[in-house]
Amino acid sequence: FWGRVADRRSGDVTTFYGPVVTLRGPRARGQGIVPVWYSGTDDRGSTLWLGPWFQRDFKSGATTRALLPLAWYERFAGGSELHVLPLSGRVRRANGYRLDYLLWPLWSSSLQPDGRTRSSFLLWLGRDERRAERHRNWLQPLWYFDRTGERSSYLALLGGLLTSYEQTPERTRLKVLLVPIRTRKSS
């Protein structure tokens, strides 16, 4: 099969005849036999693809390296990403965001720019927002606990069906099988 794709904004034209690909334009040049080999440049940087190896070097200093489909590494201003698929990964951003994972969804841990954290195991067992007075943890669907302040918390067993306990500055409430057993005003 063959084809031709023209980008009106940049003026670049990509032509392919089966696996043979060429790129021509005012600021771009490239050629290759995909997926065996490709080499090209444009106004943002250069690209090389040789079998499973892929690399992209940007004029800004950012780089991408990949051993497809197993590994991917990207470095850019203030951050980086490394993924060894499907085993693990690590993401770092300039704004403070962090993510680490191992055999996702087996285990993951993240840090948000505002300082909130989240860790989980099998997506069912986890902990997040552990800062100041607030923290939350769970083993879904068996256990869920959320403390939002010194005098506010919530505990549920079996999603609240078996029992739940809620404490607020105004009251304390205990439920068993969804039936309120005890409610009292807080002092």
C-alpha positions in Angstrom: 0.0 0.0 0.0 1.1 3.6 -0.5 0.0 7.0 0.6 0.9 10.7 1.1 0.1 12.9 4.0 0.6 16.7 3.8 0.6 18.9 6.9 -0.8 22.3 5.7 0.6 24.2 8.7 4.2 23.1 8.4 4.3 22.2 4.8 5.8 18.8 5.6 4.8 15.9 3.3 5.1 12.2 4.5 5.1 9.6 1.7 5.0 5.9 2.2 5.3 2.9 -0.2 4.7 -0.1 2.0 7.4 0.0 4.7 9.5 2.7 2.9 8.8 6.2 4.4 10.1 9.6 3.4 9.5 13.0 5.1 10.1 16.3 3.2 9.3 19.8 4.1 10.7 23.3 4.6 12.3 22.4 7.9 12.1 18.6 8.0 13.8 15.7 6.3 13.6 12.0 7.0 13.6 8.5 5.5 13.4 4.9 6.5 12.1 1.4 6.2 9.7 1.1 9.2 9.9 -0.7 11.6 13.5 -1.6 10.8 15.1 1.9 10.4 14.2 5.5 10.3 16.2 8.7 10.6 15.0 12.3 10.4 15.3 15.9 11.6 12.9 18.7 12.0 12.9 22.2 13.6 12.5 20.6 17.1 15.3 18.0 16.9 16.3 14.6 15.5 14.9 11.1 15.5 16.5 7.7 15.1 14.7 4.4 15.0 16.7 1.2 14.6 14.8 -2.0 15.1 13.5 -1.9 18.7 15.7 1.1 19.6 14.1 4.5 19.4 15.7 7.9 20.3 14.6 11.5 20.0 16.9 14.4 20.9 15.2 17.8 21.1 17.0 21.1 20.6 15.6 22.2 24.0 17.8 19.5 25.7 14.9 17.0 26.3 15.6 13.4 25.2 13.6 10.2 24.7 15.1 6.8 24.6 13.2 3.5 24.2 13.8 -0.2 23.8 10.4 -1.0 22.3 8.2 -2.4 23.7 10.1 -3.0 27.0 11.5 0.2 28.2 10.9 4.0 27.9 13.0 6.8 29.3 12.3 10.5 28.8 14.2 13.5 30.3 12.9 17.0 30.0 13.2 20.4 31.8 12.6 19.7 35.5 11.6 16.1 35.2 11.9 12.6 33.9 10.1 9.3 33.2 11.3 5.8 33.3 9.1 2.8 32.5 10.3 -0.8 32.4 7.2 -2.4 31.1 5.3 -4.2 32.7 7.6 -4.3 35.7 8.0 -0.8 37.1 8.1 2.9 36.5 9.1 6.2 38.0 7.8 9.7 37.1 9.2 13.0 38.3 7.8 16.4 37.3 9.1 20.0 37.8 6.0 20.9 39.9 6.9 18.3 42.5 4.6 15.4 41.3 6.2 12.0 41.9 4.9 8.5 40.9 6.5 5.1 41.5 5.0 1.8 40.6 5.9 -1.9 40.7 3.9 -4.4 38.6 1.0 -1.9 38.4 -1.7 -2.4 39.8 0.2 -4.4 42.4 1.8 -1.4 44.1 1.9 2.3 43.5 2.9 5.4 45.4 2.5 9.0 44.4 3.2 12.5 45.8 1.1 15.4 44.6 2.5 18.9 44.2 0.5 20.1 47.2 2.0 17.4 49.4 -0.8 14.9 49.4 0.4 11.3 49.2 -1.2 8.0 48.1 0.1 4.5 48.3 -1.8 1.4 47.3 -1.4 -2.3 47.1 -3.5 -4.2 44.6 -5.6 -1.0 44.4 -7.6 -2.4 47.4 -5.1 -1.8 50.2 -4.0 1.8 50.4 -3.2 4.9 52.3 -3.3 8.5 51.2 -3.6 12.1 52.4 -1.4 11.4 55.4 -0.5 14.9 56.4 -1.4 17.1 59.4 -4.6 15.7 61.0 -5.9 14.0 58.0 -5.2 10.5 56.9 -7.1 7.7 55.2 -6.5 4.0 54.7 -8.4 1.1 53.3 -8.5 -2.6 52.5 -11.5 -2.7 50.1 -14.1 -3.8 50.5 -13.4 -5.0 54.1 -12.1 -1.9 55.7 -12.2 1.9 55.2 -11.0 4.6 57.6 -10.9 8.3 57.1 -9.9 10.9 59.8 -10.4 14.4 58.6 -9.6 16.2 61.8 -8.9 15.7 65.6 -12.7 15.2 66.3 -13.9 13.9 62.9 -13.5 10.3 61.6 -15.3 7.6 59.7 -14.8 3.8 59.8 -16.7 1.3 57.7 -16.6 -2.5 57.6 -17.8 -4.3 54.4 -18.5 -0.9 52.8 -20.6 0.2 55.8 -23.0 -2.8 55.4 -21.7 -4.7 58.4 -21.0 -1.7 60.6 -19.9 1.9 60.4 -18.8 4.4 63.0 -18.9 8.2 62.3 -17.6 10.9 64.6 -18.1 14.6 63.9 -17.8 17.6 66.1 -21.6 17.5 66.4 -22.3 13.8 67.0 -21.1 10.2 67.2 -23.1 7.5 65.3 -22.7 3.7 65.3 -24.6 1.6 62.7 -24.8 -2.2 62.4 -26.3 -3.7 59.3 -27.2 -0.1 58.2 -29.4 0.3 61.3 -28.4 3.2 63.7 -27.6 1.5 67.0 -26.2 4.5 68.9 -26.2 8.2 68.2 -25.1 10.8 70.7 -24.3 14.5 70.6 -20.7 15.4 71.1 -19.8 17.6 74.0 
